């Protein structure tokens, strides 16, 4: 590598802001999504004196660390410079498998063949379950009619993948193949994550000839016990590098399970069309790749009741003799709604029959309970204790307090048979949690329920005050009855009274600006939840609902509150907003 680049790298690492290693979400006020990595690197190149303050002023690289972050961008930039590539062509992954799957996915839709040159065997499951087409060889066939991926080889190919032991991988897209970049980035965004900040730092120090700090192998027995106690689940716990990686392993594990146990049957994933954008997009991406998998929309808004709609859909799926899997958030995001859980349980338990009168395959409910990880759905007194449920949580929220992205999944007793499949596909995709992520969860999760209780109390106090001084505002938050039933989220959505939609959007941004300007040490432009301190503000339609259909987006204010929160100060600023605006 060029000495000038090495010198720059060394200065950046010596002076980098501590938040580059510590935060999982970054500032949205200096974030341009369409130019995320480009703008960050452009400004980085303009710096001549790599002081801490200069680096702190750089625009946000990505809003979530799992998509990418300052250190992943810098690692990619350095490798690109050494390889004479555009930095956009170099993409890091925490996984060693997912960059290969990203190219295979792209080629599936392009109708192109793929040659993988690798000494390490590529799993047959990527062909039989994922339905990707490829040949593997240890010798490069130069006249191959298709795309060539070389793994850890010195030959320059269409795509080169470099594996970093225990850290992840970096994929380099070479000349004439730039159309793959967007597709590879999308896989990293939806089915995996970027190489983590700590691992990027280790990789960069390796490039500089320095030894990185080693992370000891983590014993997960205490963490497993904590999660089992919180959830009342008796099954093994699957740990993923993020919540969407957990969902991907659940979906692919269930496809694998259904193919083995119910060969020849169609598989239906039933998904609300306006749920969290990552959930929605990923489910449809999986279905697009696999011939016998289809998405069925589950209407839950605009007067539609989840349980009533689910009853209708499950009856239709049973008549078609298909295998039903449901994906749902409880509470929903961003409207914080909870279905009638007794009726939901009855609907999931109800025996159903095919058109021929045979017993239909029962449904499995894949429950994203990121917004209520303390609620017991399993165990003797759980809401869904005797139906097939797999529950998963994004650990970037309350489990870690916003300190890492790792996720986890557990199951009810009757769904325990799926967990070995989930773990198998996490390993297969190399999407398991890193050791440092596991250490952070082990440290933070024992205090999670206490933090949730305090954050809920702060949120309830803020919501009650808003209702008192602006009674015409529509607030989506749990009722006191649901809170008494242990549903105590600390996020609410606020639909401000306005003359029209345009006026409402103006008021949304005015409120957010006032809060952040007045209380910068606590209020932030961000989309996260479960943080250790302060208050996060966003308009979900422009962030978490990025891939949702326009007609299903919510242009309302979403607010998430922490256990450590200055309620009096936030009340004061909101009162001033009302006085100035109404």
C-alpha positions as CSV (number, residue, x, y, z in Angstrom):
1,X,0.0,0.0,0.0
2,X,1.2,3.5,-0.8
3,X,3.0,5.2,2.1
4,X,0.8,8.3,1.8
5,X,-2.3,6.3,2.3
6,X,-0.8,4.4,5.2
7,X,0.2,7.7,6.9
8,X,-3.3,9.1,6.4
9,X,-4.7,5.9,7.9
10,X,-2.5,6.1,10.9
11,X,-3.4,9.7,11.6
12,X,-7.2,9.0,11.2
13,X,-7.0,6.0,13.6
14,X,-5.0,8.0,16.2
15,X,-7.4,10.9,16.2
16,X,-10.8,9.3,15.4
17,X,-13.8,10.3,17.5
18,X,-14.8,7.8,20.2
19,X,-18.3,7.6,18.8
20,X,-16.9,5.8,15.7
21,X,-16.5,2.8,17.9
22,X,-19.3,3.3,20.4
23,X,-22.5,4.4,18.6
24,X,-24.9,2.2,16.6
25,X,-26.9,5.1,15.2
26,X,-25.7,8.5,13.9
27,X,-27.0,11.9,13.3
28,X,-29.7,12.2,10.6
29,X,-29.3,16.0,10.4
30,X,-25.9,15.6,8.6
31,X,-27.0,12.4,6.7
32,X,-27.7,12.3,2.9
33,X,-28.8,8.8,2.3
34,X,-28.2,8.8,-1.5
35,X,-24.6,9.9,-0.9
36,X,-23.9,8.2,2.4
37,X,-20.5,6.7,1.8
38,X,-19.6,9.1,-1.1
39,X,-20.1,12.3,0.8
40,X,-18.3,11.0,3.9
41,X,-15.2,10.0,1.8
42,X,-15.3,13.2,-0.3
43,X,-15.1,15.3,2.9
44,X,-12.4,13.0,4.3
45,X,-10.2,13.5,1.3
46,X,-10.5,17.3,1.7
47,X,-9.1,17.2,5.2
48,X,-5.4,18.0,5.5
49,X,-5.1,18.0,9.2
50,X,-6.7,14.9,10.7
51,X,-7.6,16.4,14.1
52,X,-10.4,14.9,16.2
53,X,-12.6,18.0,15.7
54,X,-12.3,17.8,11.9
55,X,-13.2,14.1,11.9
56,X,-16.2,14.8,14.2
57,X,-17.6,17.3,11.6
58,X,-17.7,14.7,8.8
59,X,-21.2,14.0,7.5
60,X,-22.8,10.8,8.7
61,X,-21.7,7.8,6.7
62,X,-24.8,5.6,7.3
63,X,-27.7,6.1,9.7
64,X,-27.2,2.6,11.2
65,X,-23.9,0.9,11.9
66,X,-25.2,-2.4,10.4
67,X,-25.4,-0.7,7.0
68,X,-21.9,0.7,7.2
69,X,-20.1,3.4,9.4
70,X,-17.0,5.6,9.4
71,X,-14.5,2.8,10.0
72,X,-16.0,0.5,7.4
73,X,-15.8,3.3,4.9
74,X,-12.2,4.0,5.8
75,X,-11.2,0.4,5.5
76,X,-12.9,0.1,2.1
77,X,-11.3,3.4,1.0
78,X,-7.8,2.1,1.9
79,X,-8.3,-1.2,0.2
80,X,-9.7,0.6,-2.9
81,X,-6.7,2.9,-3.1
82,X,-4.3,0.0,-2.9
83,X,-6.2,-1.9,-5.7
84,X,-6.8,1.2,-7.9
85,X,-10.6,0.9,-7.5
86,X,-13.3,3.4,-6.8
87,X,-14.1,3.1,-3.0
88,X,-17.8,2.4,-4.0
89,X,-16.5,-0.9,-5.5
90,X,-15.2,-2.2,-2.2
91,X,-17.7,-3.3,0.4
92,X,-17.0,-4.9,3.8
93,X,-19.2,-7.6,5.5
94,X,-19.2,-9.0,9.0
95,X,-20.0,-12.3,7.2
96,X,-17.7,-14.3,5.0
97,X,-20.6,-15.9,3.2
98,X,-23.0,-13.1,2.5
99,X,-20.9,-11.2,-0.2
100,X,-20.9,-14.4,-2.2
101,X,-24.7,-14.8,-1.8
102,X,-25.1,-11.2,-2.9
103,X,-23.5,-12.0,-6.3
104,X,-25.4,-15.2,-6.6
105,X,-28.6,-13.4,-6.0
106,X,-27.9,-10.7,-8.6
107,X,-26.9,-13.4,-11.1
108,X,-30.1,-15.3,-10.5
109,X,-32.1,-12.4,-11.8
110,X,-29.6,-11.6,-14.6
111,X,-29.7,-15.2,-15.8
112,X,-25.9,-15.4,-15.6
113,X,-23.8,-18.3,-14.5
114,X,-21.4,-18.0,-11.6
115,X,-18.0,-19.7,-11.1
116,X,-16.7,-19.6,-7.5
117,X,-12.9,-20.3,-7.2
118,X,-12.4,-21.4,-3.6
119,X,-10.5,-24.0,-1.6
120,X,-13.2,-24.0,1.0
121,X,-16.4,-26.0,0.0
122,X,-19.5,-24.0,-0.7
123,X,-22.6,-25.5,1.0
124,X,-25.0,-27.4,-1.2
125,X,-27.8,-25.7,0.7
126,X,-27.2,-22.5,-1.2
127,X,-28.4,-24.4,-4.2
128,X,-31.1,-26.6,-2.8
129,X,-32.7,-24.2,-0.3
130,X,-31.7,-20.7,-1.5
131,X,-32.1,-21.8,-5.2
132,X,-28.9,-20.2,-6.4
133,X,-27.0,-21.6,-9.3
134,X,-23.2,-21.9,-9.3
135,X,-20.2,-24.1,-9.9
136,X,-17.3,-24.4,-7.6
137,X,-13.7,-25.0,-8.6
138,X,-10.2,-24.7,-7.2
139,X,-8.8,-23.7,-10.6
140,X,-9.8,-20.5,-12.4
141,X,-11.3,-21.2,-15.8
142,X,-10.4,-18.1,-17.8
143,X,-12.9,-18.6,-20.6
144,X,-15.9,-19.1,-18.3
145,X,-19.1,-17.7,-19.7
146,X,-20.4,-15.8,-16.7
147,X,-19.2,-14.1,-13.5
148,X,-16.1,-15.4,-11.7
149,X,-15.7,-14.9,-8.0
150,X,-12.2,-15.6,-6.6
151,X,-12.0,-16.1,-2.8
152,X,-8.7,-15.3,-1.2
153,X,-6.8,-15.6,-4.5
154,X,-4.2,-13.5,-6.1
155,X,-5.8,-13.6,-9.5
156,X,-7.9,-10.6,-10.5
157,X,-11.4,-11.7,-11.4
158,X,-14.8,-10.1,-12.0
159,X,-15.3,-10.2,-8.2
160,X,-12.7,-10.8,-5.5
161,X,-13.5,-11.7,-2.0
162,X,-10.9,-11.4,0.8
163,X,-11.6,-13.2,4.0
164,X,-10.3,-11.7,7.3
165,X,-10.0,-14.4,10.0
166,X,-12.6,-13.9,12.8
167,X,-13.4,-10.4,11.4
168,X,-15.5,-10.8,8.2
169,X,-14.7,-10.2,4.6
170,X,-14.2,-7.5,1.9
171,X,-15.7,-7.8,-1.6
172,X,-14.1,-5.9,-4.5
173,X,-16.1,-5.4,-7.7
174,X,-13.6,-5.0,-10.5
175,X,-13.9,-3.2,-13.9
176,X,-17.0,-3.6,-16.0
177,X,-19.0,-5.1,-13.1
178,X,-20.1,-1.9,-11.3
179,X,-23.8,-2.9,-11.8
180,X,-23.3,-5.4,-8.9
181,X,-22.4,-2.7,-6.4
182,X,-26.0,-1.6,-5.6
183,X,-27.2,-5.3,-5.3
184,X,-24.3,-6.2,-2.9
185,X,-25.0,-3.1,-0.8
186,X,-28.7,-4.1,-0.6
187,X,-27.8,-7.5,0.7
188,X,-25.6,-5.9,3.4
189,X,-28.5,-3.6,4.2
190,X,-31.1,-6.3,4.5
191,X,-29.7,-9.7,5.2
192,X,-26.4,-9.0,6.9
193,X,-24.2,-6.2,8.3
194,X,-21.0,-4.4,7.6
195,X,-17.9,-5.5,9.3
196,X,-18.3,-4.1,12.9
197,X,-16.4,-1.0,14.0
198,X,-14.2,-2.9,16.3
199,X,-13.3,-5.5,13.7
200,X,-12.7,-2.8,11.1
201,X,-10.3,-1.2,13.5
202,X,-8.5,-4.5,13.9
203,X,-8.3,-4.9,10.1
204,X,-7.0,-1.4,9.6
205,X,-4.3,-1.9,12.3
206,X,-3.3,-5.1,10.5
207,X,-2.9,-3.1,7.3
208,X,-0.7,-0.7,9.3
209,X,1.3,-3.6,10.6
210,X,0.0,-3.1,14.2
211,X,-1.6,-5.8,16.3
212,X,-5.3,-5.3,16.9
213,X,-6.9,-5.9,20.3
214,X,-8.0,-9.5,20.5
215,X,-11.5,-10.4,21.8
216,X,-11.7,-13.5,23.9
217,X,-14.1,-16.2,23.0
218,X,-17.4,-15.5,24.8
219,X,-19.2,-18.0,27.0
220,X,-22.9,-17.5,26.3
221,X,-24.2,-19.6,29.2
222,X,-25.0,-16.6,31.5
223,X,-26.5,-14.6,28.6
224,X,-28.6,-17.5,27.5
225,X,-29.9,-18.0,31.0
226,X,-30.8,-14.2,31.2
227,X,-32.7,-14.3,27.9
228,X,-34.6,-17.5,28.9
229,X,-35.6,-15.9,32.2
230,X,-36.8,-12.7,30.5
231,X,-38.7,-14.5,27.8
232,X,-39.8,-17.7,29.8
233,X,-38.5,-19.7,26.8
234,X,-37.0,-23.1,27.3
235,X,-35.4,-23.4,23.9
236,X,-31.8,-22.7,22.8
237,X,-31.1,-19.0,22.0
238,X,-29.8,-18.1,18.6
239,X,-27.5,-15.1,18.5
240,X,-27.3,-13.0,15.3
241,X,-25.2,-10.0,14.3
242,X,-28.4,-7.9,13.9
243,X,-32.1,-8.3,14.1
244,X,-32.6,-8.6,10.3
245,X,-29.9,-11.4,10.2
246,X,-32.0,-13.2,12.8
247,X,-35.1,-12.8,10.7
248,X,-33.2,-14.0,7.6
249,X,-32.1,-17.1,9.4
250,X,-35.6,-17.7,10.7
251,X,-37.1,-17.4,7.2
252,X,-34.5,-19.5,5.4
253,X,-34.6,-22.1,8.3
254,X,-38.4,-22.3,7.9
255,X,-38.2,-22.7,4.1
256,X,-35.6,-25.5,4.7
257,X,-37.9,-27.1,7.4
258,X,-41.0,-26.9,5.1
259,X,-39.1,-28.4,2.2
260,X,-38.0,-31.3,4.4
261,X,-41.2,-31.9,6.3
262,X,-43.8,-30.9,3.7
263,X,-42.1,-31.6,0.3
264,X,-44.0,-30.3,-2.7
265,X,-46.1,-27.8,-0.8
266,X,-46.2,-24.0,-1.4
267,X,-44.9,-21.8,1.4
268,X,-46.8,-18.6,2.3
269,X,-45.2,-15.8,4.3
270,X,-48.0,-13.5,5.6
271,X,-46.7,-10.0,6.2
272,X,-48.3,-6.6,7.0
273,X,-47.5,-4.3,4.1
274,X,-46.6,-1.3,6.3
275,X,-44.4,-3.0,8.9
276,X,-40.8,-1.9,9.5
277,X,-39.2,-1.4,6.1
278,X,-36.4,-3.9,6.6
279,X,-38.8,-6.6,7.6
280,X,-41.1,-5.9,4.7
281,X,-38.3,-5.6,2.1
282,X,-36.4,-8.7,3.2
283,X,-39.5,-10.9,3.3
284,X,-40.3,-10.0,-0.3
285,X,-36.7,-10.4,-1.4
286,X,-36.7,-14.0,0.0
287,X,-39.9,-14.8,-1.8
288,X,-38.6,-13.4,-5.1
289,X,-35.7,-15.9,-5.0
290,X,-37.5,-19.1,-4.3
291,X,-40.1,-20.7,-6.6
292,X,-42.5,-22.1,-4.0
293,X,-42.5,-19.1,-1.7
294,X,-45.0,-16.3,-1.9
295,X,-45.9,-13.2,0.2
296,X,-49.5,-12.6,1.3
297,X,-50.3,-9.1,2.5
298,X,-51.8,-8.9,6.0
299,X,-53.8,-5.7,6.3
300,X,-53.6,-4.2,9.9
301,X,-54.3,-0.5,9.4
302,X,-57.1,1.8,8.1
303,X,-59.8,0.0,10.1
304,X,-58.4,-3.5,9.4
305,X,-58.1,-5.8,12.3
306,X,-55.0,-8.1,12.3
307,X,-56.8,-11.1,13.9
308,X,-59.9,-10.9,11.6
309,X,-57.7,-10.6,8.5
310,X,-55.4,-13.4,9.7
311,X,-58.4,-15.7,10.2
312,X,-59.4,-15.1,6.6
313,X,-55.9,-15.6,5.2
314,X,-55.1,-18.7,7.2
315,X,-58.4,-20.3,6.0
316,X,-57.5,-19.6,2.4
317,X,-53.9,-20.9,2.9
318,X,-55.3,-24.1,4.5
319,X,-57.7,-24.7,1.6
320,X,-54.7,-24.4,-0.8
321,X,-52.8,-27.0,1.3
322,X,-49.9,-24.6,1.7
323,X,-47.5,-24.0,4.6
324,X,-48.2,-20.7,6.5
325,X,-45.6,-18.5,8.3
326,X,-46.6,-15.1,9.7
327,X,-44.3,-12.2,10.4
328,X,-45.7,-9.5,12.7
329,X,-44.5,-6.8,15.1
330,X,-46.0,-6.4,18.5
331,X,-46.4,-3.5,19.1
332,X,-46.4,-2.2,15.5
333,X,-44.0,0.4,14.3
334,X,-44.6,3.3,14.3
335,X,-48.2,3.3,15.4
336,X,-47.6,1.3,18.6
337,X,-50.7,-0.9,18.2
338,X,-51.3,-4.3,19.8
339,X,-53.8,-6.9,18.6
340,X,-56.2,-8.7,20.8
341,X,-53.7,-11.4,22.0
342,X,-56.4,-13.8,23.3
343,X,-58.1,-13.8,19.9
344,X,-54.7,-14.0,18.1
345,X,-53.9,-17.1,20.2
346,X,-57.2,-18.7,19.4
347,X,-56.8,-18.0,15.7
348,X,-53.3,-19.5,15.6
349,X,-54.5,-22.6,17.5
350,X,-57.6,-23.2,15.5
351,X,-57.4,-26.5,13.4
352,X,-57.9,-25.9,9.7
353,X,-58.5,-28.2,6.8
354,X,-57.6,-28.4,3.1
355,X,-60.2,-28.5,0.3
356,X,-59.9,-32.3,0.4
357,X,-60.8,-32.4,4.1
358,X,-57.3,-33.3,5.3
359,X,-55.7,-31.5,8.3
360,X,-53.9,-28.4,7.1
361,X,-50.3,-27.5,8.2
362,X,-50.5,-25.2,11.2
363,X,-49.2,-21.7,11.3
364,X,-46.0,-20.4,12.9
365,X,-46.0,-16.8,14.1
366,X,-42.6,-15.1,13.7
367,X,-42.9,-12.3,16.3
368,X,-40.7,-9.3,16.2
369,X,-40.9,-8.1,19.8
370,X,-38.1,-5.5,19.5
371,X,-40.5,-2.9,21.0
372,X,-41.4,-5.0,24.0
373,X,-38.6,-7.4,24.7
374,X,-39.6,-7.6,28.4
375,X,-43.1,-9.1,27.6
376,X,-43.5,-12.8,28.3
377,X,-45.2,-14.5,25.4
378,X,-44.0,-17.9,26.5
379,X,-44.2,-19.9,29.7
380,X,-47.2,-21.0,31.8
381,X,-48.8,-17.5,31.8
382,X,-47.5,-16.2,28.4
383,X,-49.8,-14.6,25.9
384,X,-49.0,-17.1,23.2
385,X,-47.7,-19.9,25.4
386,X,-49.3,-22.9,23.6
387,X,-48.9,-21.9,19.9
388,X,-46.0,-22.1,17.6
389,X,-44.0,-18.8,17.9
390,X,-40.5,-17.8,17.2
391,X,-39.6,-14.5,18.9
392,X,-36.7,-12.3,17.8
393,X,-35.3,-9.0,19.0
394,X,-33.0,-6.4,17.6
395,X,-30.3,-6.1,20.3
396,X,-29.4,-2.6,19.1
397,X,-32.4,-1.3,21.1
398,X,-33.1,-2.1,24.8
399,X,-31.0,-5.3,25.1
400,X,-27.7,-3.4,24.5
401,X,-29.0,0.2,25.2
402,X,-27.8,1.1,21.7
403,X,-24.2,-0.2,22.1
404,X,-24.3,-3.0,19.5
405,X,-26.5,-4.4,16.8
406,X,-26.6,-8.1,17.8
407,X,-30.0,-9.8,17.9
408,X,-31.4,-13.0,19.3
409,X,-34.2,-15.5,18.7
410,X,-36.0,-18.0,21.0
411,X,-39.1,-20.2,20.5
412,X,-42.1,-21.5,22.3
413,X,-42.0,-25.2,23.3
414,X,-44.2,-26.2,20.4
415,X,-41.9,-24.4,17.9
416,X,-38.6,-25.7,19.4
417,X,-38.0,-27.9,16.4
418,X,-37.3,-24.9,14.2
419,X,-34.4,-23.5,16.3
420,X,-31.8,-26.0,15.0
421,X,-32.7,-24.8,11.5
422,X,-32.4,-21.2,12.5
423,X,-29.0,-21.8,14.1
424,X,-27.9,-23.8,11.1
425,X,-28.7,-20.9,8.7
426,X,-27.1,-18.3,10.9
427,X,-23.9,-20.4,10.8
428,X,-24.3,-21.1,7.1
429,X,-24.6,-17.4,6.3
430,X,-21.9,-16.5,8.9
431,X,-24.3,-14.1,10.4
432,X,-23.8,-15.0,14.1
433,X,-23.1,-12.4,16.7
434,X,-19.5,-11.4,17.2
435,X,-17.8,-12.1,20.5
436,X,-17.7,-8.4,21.5
437,X,-21.4,-8.1,20.7
438,X,-22.1,-11.0,23.0
439,X,-20.0,-9.4,25.7
440,X,-22.0,-6.2,25.5
441,X,-25.3,-8.1,25.7
442,X,-24.1,-10.1,28.6
443,X,-23.2,-6.9,30.5
444,X,-26.3,-4.9,29.6
445,X,-29.2,-7.3,29.5
446,X,-29.5,-8.0,33.3
447,X,-30.6,-4.3,33.7
448,X,-32.9,-4.3,30.7
449,X,-36.2,-4.7,32.4
450,X,-35.4,-2.0,34.9
451,X,-34.4,0.4,32.1
452,X,-37.6,-0.4,30.2
453,X,-39.7,0.4,33.3
454,X,-38.0,3.8,33.9
455,X,-38.2,4.7,30.2
456,X,-41.9,3.9,30.1
457,X,-42.6,6.1,33.1
458,X,-40.8,9.0,31.4
459,X,-42.7,8.4,28.2
460,X,-46.1,8.2,30.0
461,X,-45.3,11.5,31.7
462,X,-44.4,13.2,28.4
463,X,-47.5,11.7,26.6
464,X,-49.9,12.8,29.3
465,X,-48.5,16.3,29.2
466,X,-48.8,16.6,25.4
467,X,-52.4,15.4,25.7
468,X,-53.1,18.0,28.4
469,X,-51.8,21.0,26.5
470,X,-52.6,19.9,22.9
471,X,-55.7,17.8,23.3
472,X,-56.4,17.8,19.5
473,X,-53.1,15.9,18.8
474,X,-53.5,12.2,18.0
475,X,-51.0,10.1,19.9
476,X,-50.4,6.5,19.3
477,X,-49.3,4.9,22.5
478,X,-50.3,2.0,24.7
479,X,-53.4,2.4,27.0
480,X,-53.1,2.2,30.7
481,X,-54.8,-1.2,30.5
482,X,-52.1,-2.5,28.2
483,X,-49.4,-1.1,30.3
484,X,-50.9,-2.9,33.3
485,X,-50.6,-6.0,31.2
486,X,-46.8,-5.4,30.9
487,X,-46.8,-3.7,27.5
488,X,-44.6,-0.7,28.4
489,X,-42.9,0.6,25.3
490,X,-41.1,4.0,25.5
491,X,-41.8,5.1,21.9
492,X,-44.9,6.9,20.7
493,X,-46.0,8.5,17.5
494,X,-47.5,12.0,17.4
495,X,-50.0,13.2,14.7
496,X,-50.0,17.0,15.1
497,X,-53.2,18.9,14.4
498,X,-52.8,20.8,11.2
499,X,-54.7,22.6,8.3
500,X,-53.5,20.0,5.8
501,X,-50.8,17.4,5.1
502,X,-48.2,20.0,4.0
503,X,-48.8,22.1,7.1
504,X,-48.5,19.0,9.3
505,X,-45.1,18.1,7.8
506,X,-43.9,21.6,8.4
507,X,-45.0,21.4,12.1
508,X,-43.3,18.0,12.4
509,X,-39.9,19.4,11.4
510,X,-40.4,22.6,13.4
511,X,-41.0,20.5,16.6
512,X,-38.0,18.3,16.0
513,X,-35.7,21.3,15.3
514,X,-36.9,23.1,18.5
515,X,-36.3,20.1,20.7
516,X,-32.8,19.4,19.3
517,X,-31.8,23.0,19.4
518,X,-33.0,23.5,22.9
519,X,-31.7,20.2,24.4
520,X,-28.8,19.1,22.2
521,X,-27.3,17.0,25.0
522,X,-30.4,14.8,25.1
523,X,-32.6,15.3,22.0
524,X,-31.2,13.9,18.7
525,X,-32.1,13.3,15.1
526,X,-32.2,9.5,15.1
527,X,-34.4,6.5,14.4
528,X,-33.2,4.2,17.2
529,X,-35.0,3.1,20.4
530,X,-34.0,1.8,23.8
531,X,-31.0,4.1,24.1
532,X,-29.4,4.6,27.6
533,X,-30.0,8.4,27.7
534,X,-32.1,11.2,26.1
535,X,-34.7,11.3,23.4
536,X,-34.7,10.4,19.7
537,X,-36.9,12.1,17.1
538,X,-37.7,11.2,13.5
539,X,-40.3,11.1,10.9
540,X,-40.5,7.3,10.2
541,X,-41.6,7.6,6.5
542,X,-38.2,9.1,5.7
543,X,-36.2,6.5,7.6
544,X,-37.5,3.2,8.9
545,X,-40.2,3.0,6.2
546,X,-37.8,3.8,3.4
547,X,-38.9,0.8,1.2
548,X,-42.5,0.8,2.2
549,X,-45.1,1.7,-0.5
550,X,-45.8,5.5,-0.5
551,X,-49.5,4.9,0.3
552,X,-48.6,3.0,3.5
553,X,-46.0,5.5,4.9
554,X,-46.7,7.4,8.0
555,X,-45.5,11.1,7.9
556,X,-45.8,11.5,11.6
557,X,-43.4,12.3,14.4
558,X,-41.9,9.3,16.2
559,X,-40.4,9.9,19.6
560,X,-38.4,7.4,21.7
561,X,-37.5,8.1,25.3
562,X,-34.8,6.7,27.6
563,X,-34.6,5.9,31.2
564,X,-32.2,8.8,31.8
565,X,-34.3,11.7,30.5
566,X,-35.0,15.3,31.5
567,X,-38.8,15.3,31.4
568,X,-39.2,18.8,32.9
569,X,-37.0,20.4,30.2
570,X,-38.8,18.5,27.3
571,X,-42.2,19.6,28.7
572,X,-41.0,23.2,28.8
573,X,-39.9,23.2,25.1
574,X,-43.1,21.4,24.0
575,X,-45.1,24.1,25.7
576,X,-43.2,26.8,23.8
577,X,-43.8,24.9,20.5
578,X,-47.6,24.9,21.2
579,X,-47.6,28.6,22.1
580,X,-45.7,29.5,18.9
581,X,-47.6,27.2,16.5
582,X,-51.3,27.2,17.6
